[in-house]
């Protein structure tokens, strides 16, 4: 089931979104409900690099990401957690935030969010400082996109970004760039030469061309039809659990 759901999503993103398979390296479990050894066996067998689903209560000091070569060293907040060894597979845990009322949350939009821009800024900065002033564990910014539809959420978030970018030792990176740095820790004095964090002309040339006029696909699904847009060829059937919709590309 995990292979059909997660590896299937990867194949669908590749087939209809044009995202290279090798660029889809990790996952987050729906509703943060991890699946124990079965989920991590799937990640290991399907050659994923990381999971980012585990809520971590301990935050003083915050946890760094770690590999699952050995047992997890924090409380299992949402069971079942993995108990087997999965060498080389990374866990980028969701270190819990504290909101301004003292409550905890695994994702920023699950906290009790303040009612104005300055309050949003203060809450994010307070949690950032717990990382920055202690062991410098990476500070995760985990949100659902709908949170940003509220104007003062977005403005408070952007105010935070503007402020921390004034620091010469703070960088905004992807999970993959984070793992690359942890595999090869590089001091500030040499970061300008750290290849995984560069974005040169070759990287831009390798990107696929932007698509501004997608095709609207009308495809069968169960007893009806579904519509979706893609810049790739339309499938014979609606992409769903167990298949991409292209009969030659069914998922395990």
C-alpha positions in Angstrom: 0.0 0.0 0.0 2.8 2.5 0.9 4.5 1.7 -2.4 1.3 2.3 -4.4 0.6 5.6 -2.5 4.0 7.2 -2.3 6.0 5.8 -5.2 2.8 6.2 -7.2 2.7 9.9 -6.3 6.3 10.2 -7.4 5.5 8.6 -10.8 2.5 10.8 -11.3 4.5 13.9 -10.5 7.1 12.8 -13.1 4.5 11.8 -15.7 2.2 14.8 -15.6 4.3 17.5 -13.8 7.5 16.9 -15.6 9.4 16.6 -12.4 12.5 14.4 -12.7 12.3 11.2 -10.7 15.7 11.9 -9.2 14.5 15.2 -7.8 11.7 13.7 -5.8 13.8 12.5 -2.8 11.5 12.6 0.3 8.0 12.5 1.6 5.7 13.6 4.5 3.1 11.2 5.7 -0.6 12.3 5.3 -1.7 14.0 8.6 1.8 13.1 10.0 0.5 9.5 10.6 3.7 7.5 10.0 3.5 3.8 9.1 6.2 2.2 11.2 8.6 -0.2 9.6 6.4 -0.8 6.5 6.6 2.9 5.5 10.4 3.0 6.0 10.9 -0.3 4.2 9.1 1.3 1.2 11.3 4.4 1.4 14.5 2.3 1.6 13.5 -0.1 -1.2 12.3 2.7 -3.5 15.5 4.6 -3.0 14.1 7.7 -1.3 16.6 9.8 0.6 14.5 11.0 3.6 11.2 11.2 5.5 10.0 14.3 7.2 7.0 13.1 9.1 8.0 12.5 12.8 6.9 15.1 15.3 9.6 15.7 17.9 8.5 17.0 21.3 11.9 17.7 22.7 13.0 21.2 21.5 15.4 22.5 24.1 17.9 22.0 22.5 16.2 21.0 19.2 17.0 17.8 17.4 19.2 17.7 14.3 18.2 15.5 11.4 19.6 12.0 11.6 19.9 8.7 9.7 18.0 5.6 10.7 21.1 3.4 10.9 20.2 3.1 14.6 17.1 3.4 16.8 15.4 6.8 17.1 16.6 8.8 20.2 13.4 10.7 21.0 9.9 10.0 22.1 7.6 8.5 19.5 4.8 11.1 19.4 2.7 9.4 16.8 3.0 5.6 16.6 4.0 3.3 15.0 7.6 4.5 14.7 10.2 2.5 12.9 12.1 -0.1 15.0 14.4 -1.6 12.4 17.6 -0.2 11.0 17.5 1.6 7.6 21.1 2.6 6.9 21.5 5.9 5.0 17.8 6.8 5.2 17.3 10.2 6.8 14.7 11.5 9.1 14.2 15.3 9.1 11.9 15.5 12.1 9.3 18.2 12.8 10.8 19.8 16.0 7.8 21.2 17.8 7.2 25.0 18.0 5.7 26.8 20.9 3.1 29.5 20.2 2.8 32.7 22.2 0.3 31.1 24.5 2.6 28.2 25.4 0.9 25.6 23.2 2.9 23.3 20.9 2.6 22.4 17.3 4.5 20.3 14.7 3.6 22.7 11.8 3.5 26.4 11.9 -0.2 26.7 10.9 -1.3 24.3 13.6 -0.2 26.7 16.4 -2.5 29.3 17.9 -1.7 32.0 15.4 -1.7 35.7 16.5 -4.2 38.1 15.0 -1.7 40.6 13.5 1.5 40.8 11.6 3.8 41.6 14.5 2.4 38.7 16.5 3.0 36.3 13.7 6.6 37.7 13.3 7.2 37.4 17.1 6.0 33.8 17.2 8.2 32.6 14.3 11.2 34.6 15.6 10.8 33.2 19.1 11.1 29.7 17.8 13.9 30.5 15.4 15.9 31.9 18.3 15.6 28.6 20.2 17.6 27.0 17.4 19.9 29.9 16.6 20.9 30.6 20.2 21.5 26.9 21.1 22.8 24.1 19.0 22.0 25.7 15.6 19.9 22.7 14.6 18.1 23.5 11.3 14.9 25.5 11.8 12.0 24.0 9.8 9.3 26.2 8.3 6.4 23.7 7.8 3.1 25.1 6.6 0.1 24.3 4.4 -0.3 26.8 1.6 -3.7 27.9 2.7 -2.2 29.6 5.8 -0.7 32.3 3.6 -4.0 33.3 2.2 -4.5 35.3 5.4 -2.9 38.7 4.7 -1.2 39.3 8.1 0.1 35.7 8.1 2.0 36.4 4.9 3.2 39.8 5.9 4.4 38.6 9.3 6.2 35.6 7.6 7.9 37.9 5.1 8.9 40.3 7.8 10.6 37.3 9.6 12.5 36.4 6.4 13.7 39.9 5.8 15.0 40.1 9.4 16.9 36.8 9.5 18.5 37.4 6.1 20.3 40.3 7.7 22.4 37.6 9.6 25.4 36.5 7.6 25.2 32.9 8.9 21.6 32.1 8.0 20.6 30.4 4.8 17.3 29.2 3.4 17.8 25.8 1.9 15.8 22.7 0.8 15.7 19.5 2.8 18.0 18.0 0.1 20.5 20.9 0.4 20.4 20.4 4.2 21.3 16.7 3.9 24.1 17.5 1.4 25.6 19.9 3.9 25.3 17.4 6.8 27.1 14.9 4.6 29.8 17.4 3.9 29.9 20.1 6.7 31.4 23.2 5.2 32.4 26.3 7.2 31.1 29.8 6.4 34.4 30.8 4.9 34.0 28.2 2.2 30.2 28.1 1.6 30.6 30.3 -1.5 32.4 27.3 -3.1 29.9 24.6 -1.8 28.6 23.2 -5.0 25.2 21.8 -3.7 24.2 25.3 -2.7 25.2 27.0 -6.0 22.8 28.0 -8.7 24.9 28.6 -11.8 24.1 29.0 -15.5 24.3 25.2 -16.1 21.6 24.7 -13.4 19.3 27.2 -15.2 19.9 25.6 -18.6 19.0 22.2 -17.2 15.5 23.3 -16.1 12.6 22.4 -18.4 11.0 25.1 -20.3 8.1 26.9 -18.6 4.7 25.8 -19.8 2.1 28.6 -19.9 -0.7 26.8 -21.9 -1.5 23.4 -20.3 -3.8 20.9 -21.9 -7.1 20.2 -20.1 -7.6 16.5 -19.9 -11.0 14.9 -19.8 -10.5 11.3 -18.7 -12.7 8.5 -17.3 -12.7 7.6 -13.6 -14.9 4.9 -12.2 -18.4 5.8 -13.5 -17.7 9.4 -14.4 -15.1 11.8 -15.8 -12.4 13.9 -14.2 -10.6 17.0 -15.5 -7.1 18.1 -14.8 -4.4 20.3 -16.5 -1.0 19.1 -17.6 1.7 20.1 -20.1 2.3 16.4 -20.8 0.2 14.0 -22.9 -3.2 13.2 -21.5 -3.7 9.7 -20.0 -6.2 7.0 -21.0 -7.5 6.9 -17.5 -7.4 9.2 -14.5 -4.2 8.9 -12.5 -5.0 7.1 -9.2 -3.8 4.7 -6.6 -2.0 1.9 -8.4 -1.4 3.6 -11.8 -0.4 6.7 -13.6 -3.3 6.4 -16.1 -0.9 5.3 -18.8 -1.3 1.6 -19.2 2.4 1.1 -19.8 3.2 2.8 -16.5 1.3 1.0 -13.8 2.7 1.2 -10.3 3.6 -1.8 -8.2 
